[in-house]
Amino acid sequence: MKIKVNSEIGKLEGVILHSPGPEIENMTPKNAERALYSDILNLSVAKKEYRQFKEVLERFTKTFQVKDLLNDILQNEKVKQDLISKICHYECKISKINKIMDQFLDQTNEEITRQLIEGRIMEKDTLTNFLDKDRYSLRPLHNFFFTRDSAVSIFDSVHISRMANKVRERESQIMEAVFEHHPEFQAKTINPMNFNNLEDDLTFEGGDILVIDKNTILIGNSARTTTQGIDYILQQMKQHKGKKHIIVQELPYTPESFIHLDMVFTMLDKDKCMVYKPLILDSNRYLTIHISIDNGKVSIFEEDNILSALKKLGHDLQPIFCGGHSDSYIQEREQWHSGANFFAVGPGQVIGYGRNVYTIEEMNKNGFEVLKAKDIIKDKVNPKSYDKFVITIDGSELSRGGGGCRCMTMPVRRRGV
């Protein structure tokens, strides 16, 4: 499968998922904040909800699971040694690197895969380890079911993210290894960690990057994606011939529901988008900035908002409001639970959390048929009978992880719109 993503809404042909496992419960209330959680998820409920999401996606596209892809590439001994060495040198204490590497390499590939994702329990075989309050020598990847963040498909390349939090860096290392070595993908990978003179403040994550068309991307300047990270993407865009555009939206650093741009803005159709109105359209102090690149020459200027900037570029979008029109409290509540975070399987065909009832009602008023995921799975409803629809999945537990349906997907290929 050759990487190609030139939009947010083109018919989906391939997507990478990670079904949540024990890693999301391998924490205590004391270390939940370090794991970037504000609460502890119930695994049995989260797995049930995610299974519904995955089974719906399988009706529309080819899906890949991170665990399967990782296990596949570990069959190559050199790839396995290089990946384990990179991870151990990045995360382990210097005195423990060789020992932990040897222990890893003595295990089956299935067990290595499990431990790289679910965590490796520390052996309490020295006084230092015995007194160490941490349970793990390699911590669990609690956030990996949000596959959107660690690698980003932009046009025909995969950009490996420089994650804002060290606890998530292993996700990027695994995704880079998958795209570099798995025979399923034909991918050019670009990793800022391979560049000289890397700035410490350079970070970017996939939730902040939306591909609008083959010449235009949106990027959120957030707590996770810095101006230095955006400048890095700008330098990559300068390598392309012709005219390219980056629309940058500043985001609040708090509360945590504004973690990425796709928590306040997502594409629904060729002419429709979902917005959190108070931030995207109302007057506030958060700037919208247009970076234009014309055969390498850069110009930067302010815009009124994302919609007016995109209109100038030929995308006249009708906004649909997260939480509806009537009550700012409802808008705020539903945005908190990923009410603006939709994922498209095709133009006008999207998936989101059913719990955001006012948002779903607003979409229905704007021409989207509301279909329940469980009805599609049981073959009570055929989504192909409808032109435009929103499929609602159960999300009472998944939403507490801090992301929605777009967050839980990493598209690798879409058809042109």
N, C-alpha and C positions, 0 to 999 in steps of 0.2 A: 504494500500500500504506500503510494507516494504521498507525502505530506502536501496538503493544499487546503488552506483556510483563508478565503477572501471575503468572508462576511460572517455575521453572527446568526444568519437565518437560512442560509442555503441548505438544501436537503442533506441531512446528516448521513455520511457513509462510513464513519468509523469513530469510536470514542473510547477512551481509556477510563475505567472505573476502578474503585477499590472498595469492596464490601467491608464494612467495619467489623472488626473482630475484637479479641480480648484486649488489644492495645488501648481501646477507648475506656476500658474499666481499670487498666493497670495504673491507678493513681489513687491518691487519698485527698481529702479536702485540703490538707496542708500544701500539697504540691500541684493542685489543680491550676492555680494561677500561673505557675511556671510552665505548665503544659498548654497555656493559652486558653484555658477553659474558665468559665465563671461558675460552673457547676459540674457535677458528675452525671454522666448519661447512664441510663438503664440499657444495658447491651441487648437484652432480649427484645425490648420494644424497638430499639433503634434498628436492629437486624430485620425485624419484621417489616418496618416501614421502608427500609432500604431495598429489601427484596421486591417490594411492590414497585419501587422506582426502577430497579434494574429490569424487571420483567416487562414493564411498559417499554423501556428503551429497546429491548430485544425484539419488539414488534416492528421497529422502524429501522434499525441499523445493526451493523456488526459491532459487538462490544468486546473489549479486552479487559482482563483483570490484571492488576499490577502483580499480584502474587504469582500468577501463571507465567507472565512475561519474565519476571525476575528469576523464577525457578528454571525457565528455559535457558537463559543466558548463563546461568551458573554451571551448565553442563560443559562449558568451555573452561578448562582449568586456568588458562591465563587470565580470562575475564574475571573469573572468581577470585583469583589471588590479587589482581589489581584492585578490584572493587573493595575487597575486605581490607587490603592495605590502606587504601585511601580513607575509608571510614574510620579505621582504628587510629591512624595518624591524626585524624581531625578531632576525634572524640575522646580517645583514651589517654590516661596518664602515661608519660614517656616510659616509665619503668615497667608498664604492664603491656605495651603494644605487642611485643613478640610473643608473649605468653598467650594473650587473647587471640592473636592471629592463628597460632598453632592449634588452639582449642577449636576455633571455628573450622579450620581446614580438616580436622579429624571427624567432622560431622557430615551427615548426609546433606544433599542440596536442599531437600525439603525442610530439614531442621534449620539450616542456615537462613533460608528464606523466612521461616517463621520468626527466628530471633532478630533478624534485621528489621522486621516490622513490629513485632510484639514486645521486643526488648530482650536483653540478655541479663539474667539474674547474676548479681555479683557473688563470687565465691568468697565466703568469709574465712579464708585460709591464712590470713595474716592479721596482726593486731590492728594495723591501719584499716584494713577492710572490715574487721569485726566492729570497730568503733565508728565506721562510716555510716551515717544515717540514711544514705541512699540505698535503695534496694537493687539498683541496676548498674552494671558496668557499661551497658549501652541502653539508653532509655527508650521506652516505647514511642512509636510514632503515632501519637494520639490523633493527629490532624490529617493523616494521610488519606482519609476518605474524601477530603476536599482536594481531589486531584487537579483541580483547576490551577492551583497556585504554583506548583513546583516546576512546571514547564509550560511554555506558551507557544502555540502554533500561530505564526504570523506569516501570511502568504505561503511561501514554499519552504520555510525554515522552522526549526524548533529552537526557541530561545530558552536556555536553562536558567531558571530564576536564581537570583541572589537573594535568599530569604532574609527577612528582617530579624528573625530570631534563630539563634544557633540551634535550638532544639529541633528545627525543621530542616536543617541543611542536608541531612541524610536523604530526605525525600528527593531533593534535586540531584544528589549523587546517583541514586537508584534510577531516576528517570533518564539521566544522561546516559548511563550504561545501557539501558533498554534501547534507546533510540540509536545509540552507536553500534550495538551488536546484535539486536534481534533481527532475524531474517524477514520478519513480517513487515518491517518498515524500511522504506527508502527515504532517509532523512538527513538533511544537513543540520547539524547542531551547532549552536553558537553559545558559548559559556563565558561570561565576564571573568570568571576565575582563571581562565587561561590567558588573560591579557596582562601585560606588565603594568606597573604603576597603578594598581587597582585602588580606588579610594575606599576608605573604611565606611563612608556614609553611602556608598552605592548599593542600593537595594531596590528590587522590584518584584512584584508577585502577580500571577496571572489574573487574579480577581480584579485588578486595576486596569487591565488591558482589554479593550473591545475592538475587534476588526470590523469596520463599517463597509469598506469596499477595498478593491485592490490598490487604492491610493491613499486611504484614510484610516487612521486609527484614533481611538479615544484612550486617554490614560488618566487615571486618578492620581493626584499628588496627595498621598495619604500617610498615615503612620507607618505603612508597610512599603510604600513606593516613594522614594525621595526624589528631589530635583536632580541629584546626581544620577540616579537610576534612569530617569527620563532622558537626561542628556546622553546616557549610554545608548538608549534605544534610538535617539536622534542620530547619533553617529552611525548606527547600523542602517538607518533609513537613508542616510546620505549616500550610501553605496549604490542605491537604486537609481536608474536613469529616469528622467522625466520629473513630474511634479508630484510631491507627496505632502500629506498634511497630518499633523498631530494636534488634536484638540485636547488640551490639558484642563482638568477640573480639580481645583483645590477642594479638599475635604477636611472636615473637623477631625482632630486626633481622638476626641472623645465625643460621645460614648462609643463603646466597642461596636455598636451596630453599624457605624460608618467605616468599618475596617477597610473596605474596598469600594471602588466605583460601582461595581455591579450590585451593591446593596442599595443604591439609589437610582440607578439607570440601567435598563436592559432593553434590547431590541425585541420586538414582538412580530413585526411584519415589515414589508418594504416601506410602508407609510405609517407605521404605528410603533410607539415605544412606551415602556412603563417608566414613570418617573416618581420620585419622592418630591412633590411640589415645593415644600418649604426650602429645600436646598437647591434644586435645579432651576426653578422658575421665579421664586420670590426674591425680593431684594435682600441681599445679605453681604457679608464681607468676604465671601469665598469667590475668588476670581476664576473666570473661564479664559484661557489663553490659547491663541492659535499660533502654532509653529508651522510655517510654510517652508518647504524645501524644494527649490527649483534647480535641478541638476547640480546639487551640492551647495547652492547658495541659500542661506537661512535668513528668514525674517520672522520677527515675533511681535505680536500685538494682542490686545485684549478684545474679547467678544462679550456681548450681552449675556449669552448663555449657550449651552450646548446646542439647543435646537436652532437658534438663529445662525450659529456658526455652520451647522450641517446644511441648513437651507441654502446658504450661499454656495455650497458644494454640490447642490442638486438633490439633497435628501430633505424633502418637505414632510416632516413627521408630525403626526397628530399625537399629543401626549395623552396617555391614560394614567389617572392618578392612583398611586398606591394608597389604599385606605379610603378611596372615594373623594367626593367633593366637600361633604357637609361638615366634617368635624375634625379639627386639627389633632385632637387627642387620639381619635381612631387612626388617623394617618400615622401618627407617631408610634402607636402600639403595633400596627401591622408592619411598619418598616422595621421595627425591632426584631420581628420574627420573619425576616427575609421576604416581606411582602412585595418588594420590587425585584426580587431575584428570580427571573424566569429563564428557562432554557428552551431554545427552539430546536425542533427536529426537522423543521421546514418552514417556509414563509407562512406566517399566520397560524402556526401549529406549535404550541408551547406547553411546557409542563411547569407546575408550581405547587406550592403547599395549599391544600384545601382549607386549612385553619384560618387563612386570611380572607374571611367571608366578604368583607366590604370591597376588597380589591377584586376578588373573583366576580362579584356582582357588577362592578364597574366594567370589567372586561366583557361580560355578557351583554351589557347595554351597548357596547361598542362592536357587536357583531361576532363575538367568540362564543361558540357553543361550549357549554360546560359539561365535560365528560369525567366520570369517576374512574380512577385507575383500576379499582377492583372489578368494575363492570367490563372493562376492556380485557382484563386478564381472564375473566370467566366467559369471555366471548358473548356477553350480553349486548355489547355495543361494538360496532365496527367503525373506528375513527376515519377510515377511508371514505365513509359515506358523507363526511363533512369537509367543507373547504377550509374553514377556520375554526379552531377549537383551542381550549385550554384544558389539559388533563390535570385533575387535582389528585395529589397523593397525600396520604396521611403523613403529618410532619410534626406531631406534638413533641416527639423526643429528638428527632434529627435537628429541628430548628434550634434546639437548646445548645447545639454544638457551635452555633454562630454562623451558619451559612445555609444557602438554599440549593435549588436544583442546578443552577449554573455553577455554583461552587463545587458540586460533586461530579463534575464532568471535565474531561480534557479532550476536546475534539481533535482529531488528526486529519480528517478529510470532510469537505463539504462540496456539493455541486455548486456551480455558478448560479447566481440569481438572475 
